[in-house]
Amino acid sequence: MGSTPRKYTQEYKDEAVRLALDSDRSLAEIAKSLGINESTLGNWVTKAKKDSESDEKPLSVSERAELIELRKKYAQAQMDNAFLKKRRPSSRAGRSEVRVHRRTCPEEGCPGRRCLPFPRRVHV
């Protein structure tokens, strides 16, 4: 019939949670490698995160001011980045043609060259 639920020591749970939080692998991969159910490991991680939130002390006034300043600098850097990523109107990036400008030759019968009085588009 049904199997009895397995009992895990607190040390084992803490180690599994630490592994889950510090690793780049998914919870499913870690749970499979440890031989436990994914939802069990997820419950342990959720409980550990909830417990650690209550352990954190509030920020001091100077730390809060520094955090606000850093967030402003980060927002400004993001805006600068977005601006620099925009293509300039004069930029030819992404186009498959190049304009070639040639002036008409002042001399009649220019040897070996076609003189064009207007810009010509050449596809690259």
N, CA, C and O atoms as a printed pandas DataFrame, in Angstrom:
     atom_number atom_name residue_name chain_id  residue_number  x_coord  y_coord  z_coord
0              1         N          MET        A               1    0.826   -1.161    0.000
1              2        CA          MET        A               1    0.000    0.000    0.000
2              3         C          MET        A               1    0.884    1.243    0.000
3              4         O          MET        A               1    1.823    1.305   -0.794
4              5         N          GLY        A               2    0.627    2.240    0.858
5              6        CA          GLY        A               2    1.395    3.481    0.873
6              7         C          GLY        A               2    2.658    3.340    1.696
7              8         O          GLY        A               2    2.703    2.582    2.665
8              9         N          SER        A               3    3.667    4.064    1.309
9             10        CA          SER        A               3    4.907    4.030    2.084
10            11         C          SER        A               3    4.864    5.128    3.138
11            12         O          SER        A               3    4.171    6.133    2.978
12            13         N          THR        A               4    5.602    4.926    4.201
13            14        CA          THR        A               4    5.640    5.924    5.265
14            15         C          THR        A               4    6.520    7.090    4.815
15            16         O          THR        A               4    7.520    6.873    4.131
16            17         N          PRO        A               5    6.168    8.317    5.185
17            18        CA          PRO        A               5    6.975    9.466    4.765
18            19         C          PRO        A               5    8.378    9.393    5.380
19            20         O          PRO        A               5    8.557    8.992    6.530
20            21         N          ARG        A               6    9.356    9.793    4.574
21            22        CA          ARG        A               6   10.738    9.769    5.050
22            23         C          ARG        A               6   10.978   10.965    5.964
23            24         O          ARG        A               6   10.427   12.044    5.746
24            25         N          LYS        A               7   11.792   10.768    6.975
25            26        CA          LYS        A               7   12.160   11.835    7.911
26            27         C          LYS        A               7   13.565   12.319    7.562
27            28         O          LYS        A               7   14.481   11.516    7.386
28            29         N          TYR        A               8   13.722   13.607    7.466
29            30        CA          TYR        A               8   15.023   14.196    7.166
30            31         C          TYR        A               8   15.481   15.015    8.364
31            32         O          TYR        A               8   14.680   15.679    9.021
32            33         N          THR        A               9   16.777   14.958    8.638
33            34        CA          THR        A               9   17.313   15.749    9.743
34            35         C          THR        A               9   17.362   17.214    9.336
35            36         O          THR        A               9   17.384   17.541    8.149
36            37         N          GLN        A              10   17.378   18.082   10.322
37            38        CA          GLN        A              10   17.436   19.521   10.035
38            39         C          GLN        A              10   18.735   19.876    9.326
39            40         O          GLN        A              10   18.761   20.762    8.472
40            41         N          GLU        A              11   19.815   19.182    9.683
41            42        CA          GLU        A              11   21.107   19.418    9.053
42            43         C          GLU        A              11   21.036   19.092    7.558
43            44         O          GLU        A              11   21.565   19.833    6.730
44            45         N          TYR        A              12   20.377   17.976    7.218
45            46        CA          TYR        A              12   20.220   17.574    5.821
46            47         C          TYR        A              12   19.393   18.613    5.061
47            48         O          TYR        A              12   19.735   18.978    3.936
48            49         N          LYS        A              13   18.312   19.087    5.670
49            50        CA          LYS        A              13   17.456   20.096    5.038
50            51         C          LYS        A              13   18.238   21.390    4.792
51            52         O          LYS        A              13   18.148   21.979    3.715
52            53         N          ASP        A              14   19.004   21.826    5.795
53            54        CA          ASP        A              14   19.785   23.055    5.668
54            55         C          ASP        A              14   20.824   22.941    4.559
55            56         O          ASP        A              14   21.040   23.885    3.799
56            57         N          GLU        A              15   21.457   21.790    4.472
57            58        CA          GLU        A              15   22.464   21.566    3.430
58            59         C          GLU        A              15   21.820   21.562    2.046
59            60         O          GLU        A              15   22.383   22.113    1.100
60            61         N          ALA        A              16   20.655   20.950    1.923
61            62        CA          ALA        A              16   19.944   20.909    0.640
62            63         C          ALA        A              16   19.509   22.315    0.228
63            64         O          ALA        A              16   19.601   22.674   -0.946
64            65         N          VAL        A              17   19.040   23.104    1.179
65            66        CA          VAL        A              17   18.618   24.480    0.891
66            67         C          VAL        A              17   19.813   25.318    0.474
67            68         O          VAL        A              17   19.727   26.090   -0.481
68            69         N          ARG        A              18   20.925   25.175    1.180
69            70        CA          ARG        A              18   22.138   25.916    0.829
70            71         C          ARG        A              18   22.580   25.567   -0.584
71            72         O          ARG        A              18   22.949   26.445   -1.365
72            73         N          LEU        A              19   22.539   24.279   -0.906
73            74        CA          LEU        A              19   22.906   23.835   -2.243
74            75         C          LEU        A              19   21.962   24.440   -3.288
75            76         O          LEU        A              19   22.412   24.868   -4.351
76            77         N          ALA        A              20   20.676   24.478   -2.998
77            78        CA          ALA        A              20   19.690   25.021   -3.940
78            79         C          ALA        A              20   19.876   26.522   -4.148
79            80         O          ALA        A              20   19.730   27.016   -5.266
80            81         N          LEU        A              21   20.193   27.240   -3.090
81            82        CA          LEU        A              21   20.331   28.690   -3.194
82            83         C          LEU        A              21   21.656   29.105   -3.816
83            84         O          LEU        A              21   21.715   30.114   -4.519
84            85         N          ASP        A              22   22.714   28.352   -3.574
85            86        CA          ASP        A              22   24.038   28.721   -4.066
86            87         C          ASP        A              22   24.332   28.182   -5.458
87            88         O          ASP        A              22   25.271   28.645   -6.105
88            89         N          SER        A              23   23.565   27.230   -5.927
89            90        CA          SER        A              23   23.843   26.582   -7.195
90            91         C          SER        A              23   23.117   27.288   -8.342
91            92         O          SER        A              23   22.102   27.952   -8.136
92            93         N          ASP        A              24   23.657   27.131   -9.550
93            94        CA          ASP        A              24   23.020   27.659  -10.746
94            95         C          ASP        A              24   22.016   26.664  -11.326
95            96         O          ASP        A              24   21.281   26.985  -12.260
96            97         N          ARG        A              25   21.993   25.475  -10.775
97            98        CA          ARG        A              25   21.095   24.434  -11.284
98            99         C          ARG        A              25   19.672   24.682  -10.800
99           100         O          ARG        A              25   19.454   25.391   -9.817
100          101         N          SER        A              26   18.705   24.090  -11.500
101          102        CA          SER        A              26   17.308   24.258  -11.116
102          103         C          SER        A              26   16.985   23.393   -9.899
103          104         O          SER        A              26   17.715   22.461   -9.563
104          105         N          LEU        A              27   15.865   23.730   -9.249
105          106        CA          LEU        A              27   15.436   22.946   -8.086
106          107         C          LEU        A              27   15.162   21.495   -8.485
107          108         O          LEU        A              27   15.464   20.570   -7.731
108          109         N          ALA        A              28   14.593   21.304   -9.662
109          110        CA          ALA        A              28   14.281   19.957  -10.119
110          111         C          ALA        A              28   15.546   19.102  -10.249
111          112         O          ALA        A              28   15.566   17.942   -9.837
112          113         N          GLU        A              29   16.598   19.689  -10.826
113          114        CA          GLU        A              29   17.862   18.952  -10.977
114          115         C          GLU        A              29   18.466   18.606   -9.619
115          116         O          GLU        A              29   18.927   17.484   -9.407
116          117         N          ILE        A              30   18.461   19.562   -8.711
117          118        CA          ILE        A              30   19.042   19.336   -7.385
118          119         C          ILE        A              30   18.240   18.295   -6.623
119          120         O          ILE        A              30   18.809   17.401   -5.997
120          121         N          ALA        A              31   16.905   18.409   -6.676
121          122        CA          ALA        A              31   16.054   17.446   -5.969
122          123         C          ALA        A              31   16.268   16.042   -6.515
123          124         O          ALA        A              31   16.318   15.078   -5.751
124          125         N          LYS        A              32   16.394   15.922   -7.827
125          126        CA          LYS        A              32   16.610   14.599   -8.433
126          127         C          LYS        A              32   17.955   14.021   -7.997
127          128         O          LYS        A              32   18.062   12.832   -7.696
128          129         N          SER        A              33   18.991   14.885   -7.966
129          130        CA          SER        A              33   20.312   14.388   -7.563
130          131         C          SER        A              33   20.343   13.985   -6.090
131          132         O          SER        A              33   21.105   13.099   -5.704
132          133         N          LEU        A              34   19.511   14.637   -5.262
133          134        CA          LEU        A              34   19.454   14.293   -3.839
134          135         C          LEU        A              34   18.475   13.149   -3.554
135          136         O          LEU        A              34   18.475   12.580   -2.463
136          137         N          GLY        A              35   17.649   12.823   -4.539
137          138        CA          GLY        A              35   16.689   11.739   -4.353
138          139         C          GLY        A              35   15.474   12.135   -3.540
139          140         O          GLY        A              35   14.888   11.304   -2.846
140          141         N          ILE        A              36   15.092   13.403   -3.624
141          142        CA          ILE        A              36   13.901   13.858   -2.909
142          143         C          ILE        A              36   12.934   14.479   -3.914
143          144         O          ILE        A              36   13.305   14.760   -5.054
144          145         N          ASN        A              37   11.703   14.687   -3.486
145          146        CA          ASN        A              37   10.696   15.270   -4.340
146          147         C          ASN        A              37   10.982   16.760   -4.539
147          148         O          ASN        A              37   11.429   17.443   -3.618
148          149         N          GLU        A              38   10.719   17.254   -5.750
149          150        CA          GLU        A              38   10.976   18.664   -6.067
150          151         C          GLU        A              38   10.158   19.600   -5.181
151          152         O          GLU        A              38   10.661   20.632   -4.737
152          153         N          SER        A              39    8.908   19.246   -4.924
153          154        CA          SER        A              39    8.066   20.115   -4.098
154          155         C          SER        A              39    8.550   20.147   -2.648
155          156         O          SER        A              39    8.409   21.165   -1.970
156          157         N          THR        A              40    9.117   19.045   -2.175
157          158        CA          THR        A              40    9.666   19.012   -0.814
158          159         C          THR        A              40   10.819   20.000   -0.689
159          160         O          THR        A              40   10.883   20.788    0.254
160          161         N          LEU        A              41   11.733   19.941   -1.663
161          162        CA          LEU        A              41   12.865   20.872   -1.658
162          163         C          LEU        A              41   12.370   22.314   -1.804
163          164         O          LEU        A              41   12.896   23.221   -1.158
164          165         N          GLY        A              42   11.359   22.523   -2.654
165          166        CA          GLY        A              42   10.797   23.863   -2.817
166          167         C          GLY        A              42   10.211   24.397   -1.529
167          168         O          GLY        A              42   10.362   25.578   -1.214
168          169         N          ASN        A              43    9.538   23.527   -0.778
169          170        CA          ASN        A              43    8.983   23.944    0.520
170          171         C          ASN        A              43   10.085   24.329    1.491
171          172         O          ASN        A              43    9.961   25.311    2.223
172          173         N          TRP        A              44   11.163   23.554    1.497
173          174        CA          TRP        A              44   12.278   23.856    2.394
174          175         C          TRP        A              44   12.907   25.203    2.037
175          176         O          TRP        A              44   13.223   26.000    2.921
176          177         N          VAL        A              45   13.084   25.452    0.742
177          178        CA          VAL        A              45   13.700   26.706    0.290
178          179         C          VAL        A              45   12.799   27.889    0.649
179          180         O          VAL        A              45   13.282   28.911    1.136
180          181         N          THR        A              46   11.498   27.754    0.413
181          182        CA          THR        A              46   10.550   28.821    0.736
182          183         C          THR        A              46   10.576   29.141    2.220
183          184         O          THR        A              46   10.590   30.309    2.609
184          185         N          LYS        A              47   10.581   28.106    3.047
185          186        CA          LYS        A              47   10.613   28.298    4.495
186          187         C          LYS        A              47   11.920   28.970    4.919
187          188         O          LYS        A              47   11.919   29.852    5.778
188          189         N          ALA        A              48   13.030   28.551    4.316
189          190        CA          ALA        A              48   14.325   29.139    4.670
190          191         C          ALA        A              48   14.378   30.610    4.271
191          192         O          ALA        A              48   14.906   31.432    5.021
192          193         N          LYS        A              49   13.842   30.952    3.107
193          194        CA          LYS        A              49   13.826   32.354    2.682
194          195         C          LYS        A              49   12.957   33.193    3.611
195          196         O          LYS        A              49   13.318   34.310    3.982
196          197         N          LYS        A              50   11.814   32.641    3.977
197          198        CA          LYS        A              50   10.901   33.352    4.877
198          199         C          LYS        A              50   11.562   33.582    6.240
199          200         O          LYS        A              50   11.439   34.659    6.823
200          201         N          ASP        A              51   12.259   32.568    6.735
201          202        CA          ASP        A              51   12.948   32.695    8.028
202          203         C          ASP        A              51   14.096   33.700    7.949
203          204         O          ASP        A              51   14.326   34.447    8.900
204          205         N          SER        A              52   14.819   33.731    6.830
205          206        CA          SER        A              52   15.966   34.632    6.714
206          207         C          SER        A              52   15.522   36.082    6.577
207          208         O          SER        A              52   16.249   36.985    6.988
208          209         N          GLU        A              53   14.319   36.329    5.995
209          210        CA          GLU        A              53   13.821   37.692    5.887
210          211         C          GLU        A              53   13.579   38.301    7.261
211          212         O          GLU        A              53   13.838   39.486    7.475
212          213         N          SER        A              54   13.091   37.510    8.172
213          214        CA          SER        A              54   12.816   38.030    9.509
214          215         C          SER        A              54   14.104   38.268   10.298
215          216         O          SER        A              54   14.089   39.018   11.275
216          217         N          ASP        A              55   15.221   37.645    9.897
217          218        CA          ASP        A              55   16.498   37.807   10.586
218          219         C          ASP        A              55   17.232   39.076   10.161
219          220         O          ASP        A              55   18.133   39.522   10.872
220          221         N          GLU        A              56   16.875   39.670    9.024
221          222        CA          GLU        A              56   17.589   40.840    8.537
222          223         C          GLU        A              56   17.246   42.066    9.372
223          224         O          GLU        A              56   16.092   42.296    9.736
224          225         N          LYS        A              57   18.284   42.846    9.663
225          226        CA          LYS        A              57   18.051   44.072   10.423
226          227         C          LYS        A              57   17.726   45.199    9.444
227          228         O          LYS        A              57   18.167   45.160    8.295
228          229         N          PRO        A              58   16.971   46.190    9.876
229          230        CA          PRO        A              58   16.609   47.303    8.991
230          231         C          PRO        A              58   17.834   48.149    8.653
231          232         O          PRO        A              58   18.817   48.158    9.394
232          233         N          LEU        A              59   17.765   48.856    7.533
233          234        CA          LEU        A              59   18.874   49.687    7.088
234          235         C          LEU        A              59   18.978   50.943    7.948
235          236         O          LEU        A              59   17.978   51.494    8.408
236          237         N          SER        A              60   20.223   51.378    8.147
237          238        CA          SER        A              60   20.434   52.631    8.873
238          239         C          SER        A              60   20.126   53.796    7.927
239          240         O          SER        A              60   19.904   53.588    6.734
240          241         N          VAL        A              61   20.114   55.005    8.455
241          242        CA          VAL        A              61   19.792   56.188    7.659
242          243         C          VAL        A              61   20.828   56.381    6.550
243          244         O          VAL        A              61   20.464   56.675    5.411
244          245         N          SER        A              62   22.117   56.217    6.873
245          246        CA          SER        A              62   23.173   56.406    5.875
246          247         C          SER        A              62   23.104   55.305    4.796
247          248         O          SER        A              62   23.321   55.577    3.616
248          249         N          GLU        A              63   22.802   54.074    5.206
249          250        CA          GLU        A              63   22.682   52.988    4.234
250          251         C          GLU        A              63   21.481   53.218    3.317
251          252         O          GLU        A              63   21.557   52.956    2.116
252          253         N          ARG        A              64   20.396   53.697    3.870
253          254        CA          ARG        A              64   19.200   53.975    3.070
254          255         C          ARG        A              64   19.490   55.098    2.058
255          256         O          ARG        A              64   19.063   55.020    0.906
256          257         N          ALA        A              65   20.219   56.148    2.495
257          258        CA          ALA        A              65   20.574   57.249    1.595
258          259         C          ALA        A              65   21.489   56.750    0.475
259          260         O          ALA        A              65   21.326   57.128   -0.685
260          261         N          GLU        A              66   22.447   55.901    0.834
261          262        CA          GLU        A              66   23.352   55.340   -0.169
262          263         C          GLU        A              66   22.585   54.473   -1.167
263          264         O          GLU        A              66   22.862   54.514   -2.366
264          265         N          LEU        A              67   21.635   53.702   -0.684
265          266        CA          LEU        A              67   20.820   52.858   -1.551
266          267         C          LEU        A              67   20.017   53.705   -2.540
267          268         O          LEU        A              67   19.933   53.369   -3.721
268          269         N          ILE        A              68   19.437   54.785   -2.065
269          270        CA          ILE        A              68   18.677   55.683   -2.939
270          271         C          ILE        A              68   19.581   56.287   -4.010
271          272         O          ILE        A              68   19.207   56.358   -5.180
272          273         N          GLU        A              69   20.781   56.725   -3.598
273          274        CA          GLU        A              69   21.738   57.310   -4.536
274          275         C          GLU        A              69   22.172   56.287   -5.589
275          276         O          GLU        A              69   22.253   56.608   -6.774
276          277         N          LEU        A              70   22.447   55.069   -5.157
277          278        CA          LEU        A              70   22.863   54.028   -6.094
278          279         C          LEU        A              70   21.747   53.664   -7.065
279          280         O          LEU        A              70   22.009   53.387   -8.236
280          281         N          ARG        A              71   20.519   53.662   -6.592
281          282        CA          ARG        A              71   19.391   53.371   -7.487
282          283         C          ARG        A              71   19.245   54.468   -8.541
283          284         O          ARG        A              71   18.938   54.176   -9.697
284          285         N          LYS        A              72   19.463   55.737   -8.148
285          286        CA          LYS        A              72   19.398   56.843   -9.110
286          287         C          LYS        A              72   20.498   56.706  -10.154
287          288         O          LYS        A              72   20.254   56.883  -11.348
288          289         N          LYS        A              73   21.721   56.388   -9.699
289          290        CA          LYS        A              73   22.836   56.214  -10.629
290          291         C          LYS        A              73   22.568   55.054  -11.583
291          292         O          LYS        A              73   22.879   55.141  -12.771
292          293         N          TYR        A              74   22.000   53.985  -11.073
293          294        CA          TYR        A              74   21.687   52.821  -11.903
294          295         C          TYR        A              74   20.633   53.178  -12.954
295          296         O          TYR        A              74   20.751   52.787  -14.115
296          297         N          ALA        A              75   19.610   53.918  -12.542
297          298        CA          ALA        A              75   18.567   54.324  -13.482
298          299         C          ALA        A              75   19.154   55.211  -14.573
299          300         O          ALA        A              75   18.796   55.069  -15.743
300          301         N          GLN        A              76   20.055   56.128  -14.203
301          302        CA          GLN        A              76   20.695   57.007  -15.180
302          303         C          GLN        A              76   21.561   56.194  -16.146
303          304         O          GLN        A              76   21.564   56.451  -17.350
304          305         N          ALA        A              77   22.290   55.218  -15.615
305          306        CA          ALA        A              77   23.121   54.366  -16.470
306          307         C          ALA        A              77   22.256   53.562  -17.440
307          308         O          ALA        A              77   22.639   53.365  -18.593
308          309         N          GLN        A              78   21.098   53.099  -16.982
309          310        CA          GLN        A              78   20.185   52.362  -17.860
310          311         C          GLN        A              78   19.687   53.261  -18.985
311          312         O          GLN        A              78   19.617   52.830  -20.136
312          313         N          MET        A              79   19.340   54.506  -18.666
313          314        CA          MET        A              79   18.873   55.442  -19.697
314          315         C          MET        A              79   19.992   55.755  -20.686
315          316         O          MET        A              79   19.755   55.811  -21.893
316          317         N          ASP        A              80   21.216   55.961  -20.182
317          318        CA          ASP        A              80   22.355   56.219  -21.064
318          319         C          ASP        A              80   22.583   55.033  -21.994
319          320         O          ASP        A              80   22.823   55.207  -23.189
320          321         N          ASN        A              81   22.509   53.848  -21.446
321          322        CA          ASN        A              81   22.681   52.634  -22.244
322          323         C          ASN        A              81   21.637   52.542  -23.339
323          324         O          ASN        A              81   21.960   52.250  -24.490
324          325         N          ALA        A              82   20.388   52.791  -22.981
325          326        CA          ALA        A              82   19.300   52.722  -23.956
326          327         C          ALA        A              82   19.511   53.751  -25.059
327          328         O          ALA        A              82   19.249   53.468  -26.228
328          329         N          PHE        A              83   19.980   54.939  -24.699
329          330        CA          PHE        A              83   20.233   55.984  -25.691
330          331         C          PHE        A              83   21.357   55.573  -26.634
331          332         O          PHE        A              83   21.261   55.758  -27.847
332          333         N          LEU        A              84   22.414   55.018  -26.072
333          334        CA          LEU        A              84   23.560   54.624  -26.898
334          335         C          LEU        A              84   23.243   53.447  -27.812
335          336         O          LEU        A              84   23.878   53.286  -28.854
336          337         N          LYS        A              85   22.279   52.630  -27.438
337          338        CA          LYS        A              85   21.904   51.489  -28.272
338          339         C          LYS        A              85   21.050   51.895  -29.466
339          340         O          LYS        A              85   20.959   51.160  -30.449
340          341         N          LYS        A              86   20.417   53.080  -29.378
341          342        CA          LYS        A              86   19.588   53.539  -30.491
342          343         C          LYS        A              86   20.468   53.861  -31.685
343          344         O          LYS        A              86   21.577   54.374  -31.540
344          345         N          ARG        A              87   19.956   53.551  -32.863
345          346        CA          ARG        A              87   20.687   53.821  -34.084
346          347         C          ARG        A              87   20.567   55.298  -34.423
347          348         O          ARG        A              87   19.476   55.867  -34.373
348          349         N          ARG        A              88   21.657   55.900  -34.759
349          350        CA          ARG        A              88   21.634   57.298  -35.171
350          351         C          ARG        A              88   21.029   57.396  -36.559
351          352         O          ARG        A              88   21.209   56.487  -37.369
352          353         N          PRO        A              89   20.322   58.467  -36.854
353          354        CA          PRO        A              89   19.686   58.601  -38.168
354          355         C          PRO        A              89   20.678   58.553  -39.323
355          356         O          PRO        A              89   20.332   58.088  -40.409
356          357         N          SER        A              90   21.902   59.025  -39.109
357          358        CA          SER        A              90   22.889   59.020  -40.182
358          359         C          SER        A              90   23.611   57.691  -40.304
359          360         O          SER        A              90   24.413   57.501  -41.218
360          361         N          SER        A              91   23.338   56.786  -39.405
361          362        CA          SER        A              91   24.019   55.501  -39.401
362          363         C          SER        A              91   23.503   54.617  -40.531
363          364         O          SER        A              91   22.314   54.647  -40.850
364          365         N          ARG        A              92   24.373   53.845  -41.125
365          366        CA          ARG        A              92   24.008   52.929  -42.205
366          367         C          ARG        A              92   23.859   51.502  -41.687
367          368         O          ARG        A              92   23.658   50.578  -42.475
368          369         N          ALA        A              93   23.955   51.312  -40.378
369          370        CA          ALA        A              93   23.874   49.969  -39.794
370          371         C          ALA        A              93   22.532   49.334  -40.125
371          372         O          ALA        A              93   21.483   49.960  -39.972
372          373         N          GLY        A              94   22.572   48.112  -40.569
373          374        CA          GLY        A              94   21.345   47.385  -40.841
374          375         C          GLY        A              94   20.820   47.576  -42.251
375          376         O          GLY        A              94   19.843   46.931  -42.628
376          377         N          ARG        A              95   21.430   48.431  -43.030
377          378        CA          ARG        A              95   20.985   48.623  -44.395
378          379         C          ARG        A              95   21.833   47.766  -45.322
379          380         O          ARG        A              95   22.998   47.486  -45.037
380          381         N          SER        A              96   21.244   47.359  -46.420
381          382        CA          SER        A              96   21.977   46.494  -47.344
382          383         C          SER        A              96   22.459   47.256  -48.567
383          384         O          SER        A              96   22.796   46.642  -49.580
384          385         N          GLU        A              97   22.500   48.558  -48.496
385          386        CA          GLU        A              97   22.962   49.330  -49.640
386          387         C          GLU        A              97   23.896   50.434  -49.162
387          388         O          GLU        A              97   23.817   50.908  -48.029
388          389         N          VAL        A              98   24.781   50.820  -50.070
389          390        CA          VAL        A              98   25.748   51.865  -49.789
390          391         C          VAL        A              98   25.619   52.890  -50.901
391          392         O          VAL        A              98   25.571   52.522  -52.075
392          393         N          ARG        A              99   25.564   54.138  -50.563
393          394        CA          ARG        A              99   25.487   55.181  -51.585
394          395         C          ARG        A              99   26.893   55.527  -52.057
395          396         O          ARG        A              99   27.812   55.714  -51.260
396          397         N          VAL        A             100   27.030   55.606  -53.342
397          398        CA          VAL        A             100   28.312   55.957  -53.940
398          399         C          VAL        A             100   28.111   57.272  -54.669
399          400         O          VAL        A             100   27.283   57.360  -55.576
400          401         N          HIS        A             101   28.846   58.279  -54.288
401          402        CA          HIS        A             101   28.737   59.590  -54.922
402          403         C          HIS        A             101   29.934   59.781  -55.847
403          404         O          HIS        A             101   31.090   59.630  -55.450
404          405         N          ARG        A             102   29.616   60.114  -57.082
405          406        CA          ARG        A             102   30.686   60.451  -58.023
406          407         C          ARG        A             102   30.319   61.775  -58.673
407          408         O          ARG        A             102   29.165   62.026  -59.021
408          409         N          ARG        A             103   31.283   62.569  -58.817
409          410        CA          ARG        A             103   31.047   63.852  -59.483
410          411         C          ARG        A             103   31.302   63.676  -60.981
411          412         O          ARG        A             103   32.065   62.812  -61.413
412          413         N          THR        A             104   30.650   64.508  -61.726
413          414        CA          THR        A             104   30.904   64.438  -63.170
414          415         C          THR        A             104   32.321   64.914  -63.429
415          416         O          THR        A             104   32.810   65.856  -62.805
416          417         N          CYS        A             105   32.946   64.257  -64.337
417          418        CA          CYS        A             105   34.327   64.580  -64.674
418          419         C          CYS        A             105   34.338   65.875  -65.500
419          420         O          CYS        A             105   33.579   65.993  -66.462
420          421         N          PRO        A             106   35.175   66.831  -65.140
421          422        CA          PRO        A             106   35.194   68.091  -65.895
422          423         C          PRO        A             106   35.738   67.928  -67.313
423          424         O          PRO        A             106   35.482   68.760  -68.183
424          425         N          GLU        A             107   36.487   66.856  -67.536
425          426        CA          GLU        A             107   37.069   66.662  -68.864
426          427         C          GLU        A             107   36.186   65.735  -69.683
427          428         O          GLU        A             107   35.584   64.802  -69.150
428          429         N          GLU        A             108   36.115   65.991  -70.945
429          430        CA          GLU        A             108   35.370   65.124  -71.849
430          431         C          GLU        A             108   36.195   63.875  -72.112
431          432         O          GLU        A             108   37.418   63.946  -72.241
432          433         N          GLY        A             109   35.505   62.701  -72.193
433          434        CA          GLY        A             109   36.180   61.443  -72.528
434          435         C          GLY        A             109   37.097   60.951  -71.432
435          436         O          GLY        A             109   38.241   60.585  -71.701
436          437         N          CYS        A             110   36.630   60.937  -70.240
437          438        CA          CYS        A             110   37.418   60.460  -69.095
438          439         C          CYS        A             110   37.803   59.002  -69.337
439          440         O          CYS        A             110   36.908   58.182  -69.541
440          441         N          PRO        A             111   39.080   58.637  -69.325
441          442        CA          PRO        A             111   39.500   57.272  -69.693
442          443         C          PRO        A             111   39.165   56.242  -68.610
443          444         O          PRO        A             111   39.493   56.433  -67.439
444          445         N          GLY        A             112   38.499   55.129  -69.020
445          446        CA          GLY        A             112   38.267   53.975  -68.159
446          447         C          GLY        A             112   37.309   54.187  -67.003
447          448         O          GLY        A             112   37.280   53.360  -66.091
448          449         N          ARG        A             113   36.540   55.232  -66.997
449          450        CA          ARG        A             113   35.686   55.514  -65.856
450          451         C          ARG        A             113   34.355   56.083  -66.349
451          452         O          ARG        A             113   34.310   56.875  -67.290
452          453         N          ARG        A             114   33.269   55.657  -65.686
453          454        CA          ARG        A             114   31.956   56.220  -66.017
454          455         C          ARG        A             114   31.680   57.356  -65.056
455          456         O          ARG        A             114   31.735   57.170  -63.841
456          457         N          CYS        A             115   31.396   58.483  -65.564
457          458        CA          CYS        A             115   31.088   59.627  -64.720
458          459         C          CYS        A             115   29.575   59.743  -64.601
459          460         O          CYS        A             115   28.866   59.773  -65.608
460          461         N          LEU        A             116   29.085   59.809  -63.373
461          462        CA          LEU        A             116   27.650   59.899  -63.126
462          463         C          LEU        A             116   27.337   61.250  -62.500
463          464         O          LEU        A             116   28.028   61.672  -61.574
464          465         N          PRO        A             117   26.318   61.929  -62.984
465          466        CA          PRO        A             117   25.988   63.223  -62.415
466          467         C          PRO        A             117   25.139   63.131  -61.155
467          468         O          PRO        A             117   24.813   64.170  -60.582
468          469         N          PHE        A             118   24.763   61.937  -60.691
469          470        CA          PHE        A             118   23.895   61.777  -59.524
470          471         C          PHE        A             118   24.394   60.604  -58.669
471          472         O          PHE        A             118   25.123   59.747  -59.169
472          473         N          PRO        A             119   24.017   60.558  -57.412
473          474        CA          PRO        A             119   24.435   59.412  -56.573
474          475         C          PRO        A             119   23.813   58.120  -57.066
475          476         O          PRO        A             119   22.677   58.111  -57.539
476          477         N          ARG        A             120   24.534   57.064  -56.958
477          478        CA          ARG        A             120   24.063   55.753  -57.390
478          479         C          ARG        A             120   24.046   54.834  -56.182
479          480         O          ARG        A             120   24.923   54.927  -55.324
480          481         N          ARG        A             121   23.046   53.933  -56.100
481          482        CA          ARG        A             121   22.979   52.983  -54.999
482          483         C          ARG        A             121   23.568   51.652  -55.459
483          484         O          ARG        A             121   23.232   51.140  -56.527
484          485         N          VAL        A             122   24.439   51.115  -54.640
485          486        CA          VAL        A             122   25.043   49.832  -54.920
486          487         C          VAL        A             122   24.642   48.886  -53.808
487          488         O          VAL        A             122   24.879   49.176  -52.635
488          489         N          HIS        A             123   24.041   47.761  -54.154
489          490        CA          HIS        A             123   23.644   46.782  -53.141
490          491         C          HIS        A             123   24.836   45.948  -52.732
491          492         O          HIS        A             123   25.617   45.497  -53.570
492          493         N          VAL        A             124   24.964   45.750  -51.436
493          494        CA          VAL        A             124   26.106   45.009  -50.897
494          495         C          VAL        A             124   25.714   43.579  -50.668
495          496         O          VAL        A             124   26.534   42.780  -50.216
